[in-house]
């Protein structure tokens, strides 16, 4: 016959034993971080997105995370001459607006200072008219974050296509939260930290 103290403890032990298999089946998912060792940056792409990397005519390194029509790019390049040369946010934003208008053919450009990993960066949002392979012109909404380190420019880009600004707003909604989370994980590593 069980002692009174054991009668009180036995149900607790049984409950704990039932929970153990469930706890053993739980797997915590560690996000998979994409790391680019040559240019010392990394980010966590949204789960299930495909990541591809290449060098292009305008980027020393171009990394794209993509799922269907949702895309997030990181481009590492040589900055244009006199790009972000001052400590004045106003002056730097004016230079970015001129660069977007003249070089990237954007319009309705807005720019604001921001911070990326403790470094001063600049967020630009603008529209462009882009023709596809069939010559059909579509409206493109582009969001970019510009960040310099040493002699390199890191540009984080997302975009969506549509026939009107209202349509573009709807097009960015499904994956906007995932892209913002990916951008928030963007990290610049110290030289030598990825050699180990």
HELIX and SHEET records of a PDB file:
HELIX    1   1 UNK A    4  UNK A   25  1                                  22    
HELIX    2   2 UNK A   89  UNK A  102  1                                  14    
HELIX    3   3 UNK A  165  UNK A  184  1                                  20    
SHEET    1   A 3 UNK A  33  UNK A  36  0                                        
SHEET    2   A 3 UNK A  41  UNK A  44 -1                                        
SHEET    3   A 3 UNK A 187  UNK A 188 -1                                        
SHEET    1   B 7 UNK A  50  UNK A  54  0                                        
SHEET    2   B 7 UNK A  61  UNK A  67 -1                                        
SHEET    3   B 7 UNK A  70  UNK A  77 -1                                        
SHEET    4   B 7 UNK A 152  UNK A 162 -1                                        
SHEET    5   B 7 UNK A 137  UNK A 149 -1                                        
SHEET    6   B 7 UNK A 119  UNK A 131 -1                                        
SHEET    7   B 7 UNK A 107  UNK A 116 -1                                        
END                                                                             
